[in-house]
């Protein structure tokens, strides 16, 4: 898939205020500082489209980007940032779950996981919640350039092994690096495939 046009559309604090659901939406979520904004910029080929920050937990709204005037990328707030106050954490959790469970135009949720870390409890709990609520999702391992090829494969294999303890069938899994653009073609081709499937069924 070629991305010829990618523009920021709007930011909203609640799913009820989100734009009209006239396009397929692919939402990106993960723990704070997992590299969501950098991945979105890499996928779209627009360096400053999504704002990146060295400080975790900066995304506090649901951010919309219209792609090729035919589908949307949605940047959801990160979770698991311990330095947020309880009230902020509860508000963001409500926002995130409200969007995921109630947004009819959500085609797929991409869950981002930092490949450098062993399986984290909050990621595993979130994956379990997605399964329980039958939310279609795929996993993208980020920051692959931070590990050697052998270490990267080992880390992903360990995660798959952990998931296999409770999942009969694993979700689609991608490996990426926003630095060297690994995974870009595979992820965009998968989105294109899903878009084509949606076109055929409508």
C-alpha positions as CSV (number, residue, x, y, z in Angstrom):
1,X,0.0,0.0,0.0
2,X,1.2,3.5,-0.8
3,X,0.2,6.4,1.5
4,X,-0.2,9.5,-0.6
5,X,-2.1,11.6,1.9
6,X,-2.0,11.6,5.7
7,X,-3.4,14.4,7.7
8,X,-4.2,15.1,11.4
9,X,-8.0,15.3,11.7
10,X,-9.1,15.9,15.3
11,X,-8.4,15.1,19.0
12,X,-11.3,14.2,21.3
13,X,-11.5,13.3,25.0
14,X,-14.4,10.8,24.6
15,X,-15.7,8.3,22.1
16,X,-19.1,10.1,22.0
17,X,-17.3,13.1,20.5
18,X,-15.3,11.2,17.9
19,X,-15.9,12.0,14.1
20,X,-18.6,10.3,12.1
21,X,-17.6,6.6,11.6
22,X,-17.6,6.7,7.8
23,X,-14.1,5.2,7.4
24,X,-12.4,2.0,8.6
25,X,-10.3,2.8,11.7
26,X,-7.1,1.1,12.9
27,X,-6.3,2.1,16.4
28,X,-2.8,1.9,18.0
29,X,-2.3,1.4,21.7
30,X,0.3,0.2,24.1
31,X,2.1,1.0,27.4
32,X,3.4,4.5,27.7
33,X,6.7,5.2,25.8
34,X,6.3,2.1,23.6
35,X,6.8,4.2,20.5
36,X,3.2,4.7,19.2
37,X,3.7,8.1,17.7
38,X,7.1,7.2,16.1
39,X,5.4,4.1,14.5
40,X,2.5,6.1,13.1
41,X,5.0,8.6,11.6
42,X,7.0,5.7,10.1
43,X,4.0,4.0,8.6
44,X,2.6,7.2,7.1
45,X,6.0,8.5,6.0
46,X,5.2,11.9,7.7
47,X,7.9,12.6,10.3
48,X,5.9,15.1,12.4
49,X,2.3,13.8,11.9
50,X,2.0,12.3,15.3
51,X,3.7,14.2,18.1
52,X,6.5,12.3,19.8
53,X,7.9,13.0,23.3
54,X,10.7,11.7,25.4
55,X,8.3,11.9,28.4
56,X,5.9,9.0,28.8
57,X,2.2,9.5,29.1
58,X,1.8,12.6,26.9
59,X,-1.1,11.3,24.8
60,X,-4.2,12.2,26.8
61,X,-6.8,12.3,24.0
62,X,-8.1,10.1,21.1
63,X,-6.1,11.4,18.1
64,X,-7.5,10.9,14.6
65,X,-5.5,10.8,11.3
66,X,-7.2,10.5,7.9
67,X,-5.2,8.3,5.4
68,X,-5.6,8.5,1.7
69,X,-9.1,9.9,2.3
70,X,-10.3,6.4,2.7
71,X,-9.4,5.1,6.2
72,X,-8.2,6.3,9.6
73,X,-5.4,5.8,12.1
74,X,-6.4,6.4,15.7
75,X,-3.7,7.1,18.3
76,X,-5.0,6.0,21.7
77,X,-3.5,7.1,25.1
78,X,-0.9,4.8,26.5
79,X,-1.6,2.8,29.6
80,X,0.5,1.7,32.6
81,X,2.2,5.0,33.4
82,X,2.6,4.8,37.1
83,X,3.4,8.5,37.7
84,X,-0.1,9.5,36.7
85,X,-2.5,10.3,39.5
86,X,-5.3,7.9,40.2
87,X,-8.0,10.2,38.8
88,X,-6.1,10.5,35.5
89,X,-5.5,6.8,35.2
90,X,-9.2,6.0,35.8
91,X,-10.3,8.7,33.2
92,X,-7.9,7.3,30.6
93,X,-9.0,3.8,31.3
94,X,-12.6,4.8,30.8
95,X,-11.7,6.6,27.6
96,X,-9.8,3.7,26.1
97,X,-12.3,1.1,27.0
98,X,-15.2,3.2,25.9
99,X,-13.6,3.7,22.4
100,X,-12.6,0.0,22.0
101,X,-16.0,-1.4,23.1
102,X,-18.3,1.2,21.5
103,X,-16.6,2.4,18.3
104,X,-18.4,0.5,15.5
105,X,-16.0,1.7,12.8
106,X,-13.0,0.2,14.7
107,X,-11.7,-2.5,12.2
108,X,-8.6,-3.6,14.2
109,X,-6.7,-2.7,17.3
110,X,-2.9,-2.8,17.0
111,X,-1.3,-3.5,20.4
112,X,2.3,-2.3,20.6
113,X,4.8,-4.1,22.8
114,X,8.4,-3.1,23.4
115,X,10.4,-6.1,22.2
116,X,13.2,-5.4,24.7
117,X,11.1,-6.4,27.7
118,X,9.9,-9.8,29.0
119,X,6.1,-10.3,29.0
120,X,4.6,-7.6,31.3
121,X,1.6,-8.3,33.5
122,X,-0.4,-5.2,32.4
123,X,0.1,-6.1,28.7
124,X,-1.0,-9.7,29.4
125,X,-4.0,-8.5,31.3
126,X,-5.0,-6.2,28.5
127,X,-4.6,-9.0,25.9
128,X,-6.8,-11.2,28.1
129,X,-9.4,-8.4,28.3
130,X,-9.4,-8.0,24.5
131,X,-10.0,-11.7,24.1
132,X,-12.8,-11.7,26.7
133,X,-14.5,-8.9,24.8
134,X,-13.9,-10.4,21.3
135,X,-12.0,-7.4,20.1
136,X,-10.1,-8.0,16.9
137,X,-6.4,-7.2,17.4
138,X,-2.9,-7.7,16.2
139,X,0.4,-7.3,18.1
140,X,3.3,-5.1,16.9
141,X,6.6,-5.5,18.6
142,X,8.4,-2.2,18.5
143,X,12.1,-1.0,18.8
144,X,13.5,-4.1,17.1
145,X,16.6,-2.1,16.2
146,X,17.5,-2.0,19.9
147,X,18.3,-5.7,19.9
148,X,20.4,-8.0,17.9
149,X,18.5,-10.2,15.3
150,X,19.0,-13.3,17.5
151,X,17.9,-11.5,20.7
152,X,14.8,-10.0,18.9
153,X,13.7,-13.4,17.7
154,X,14.2,-14.9,21.1
155,X,12.2,-12.2,22.8
156,X,9.3,-12.6,20.4
157,X,9.4,-16.3,20.7
158,X,9.2,-16.0,24.5
159,X,6.1,-13.8,24.2
160,X,4.4,-16.2,21.8
161,X,5.2,-19.1,24.2
162,X,3.6,-17.1,27.1
163,X,0.5,-16.3,25.1
164,X,0.1,-19.9,23.9
165,X,-0.5,-20.9,27.6
166,X,-4.0,-19.3,27.3
167,X,-4.6,-18.8,23.6
168,X,-5.4,-21.6,21.2
169,X,-4.7,-19.4,18.3
170,X,-2.4,-16.4,18.4
171,X,-3.3,-13.0,16.9
172,X,-1.3,-11.7,13.9
173,X,2.1,-10.6,15.0
174,X,4.4,-8.1,13.4
175,X,8.0,-6.9,14.3
176,X,8.9,-3.3,13.6
177,X,11.5,-0.5,14.0
178,X,10.6,3.1,13.5
179,X,14.3,3.8,13.1
180,X,15.0,1.5,10.1
181,X,11.4,1.1,9.0
182,X,11.3,-2.7,9.5
183,X,7.8,-4.0,9.4
184,X,6.3,-1.1,7.5
185,X,5.4,-2.9,4.3
186,X,4.0,-5.9,6.2
187,X,1.8,-3.8,8.5
188,X,0.5,-1.6,5.6
189,X,-0.2,-4.6,3.4
190,X,-2.2,-6.2,6.2
191,X,-4.3,-3.0,6.6
192,X,-4.8,-3.0,2.8
193,X,-5.9,-6.6,2.9
194,X,-8.5,-5.8,5.7
195,X,-9.7,-2.7,3.8
196,X,-10.3,-4.9,0.7
197,X,-12.2,-7.4,2.8
198,X,-14.4,-4.6,4.2
199,X,-15.1,-3.3,0.7
200,X,-16.2,-6.7,-0.5
201,X,-18.6,-7.2,2.4
202,X,-20.3,-3.8,2.1
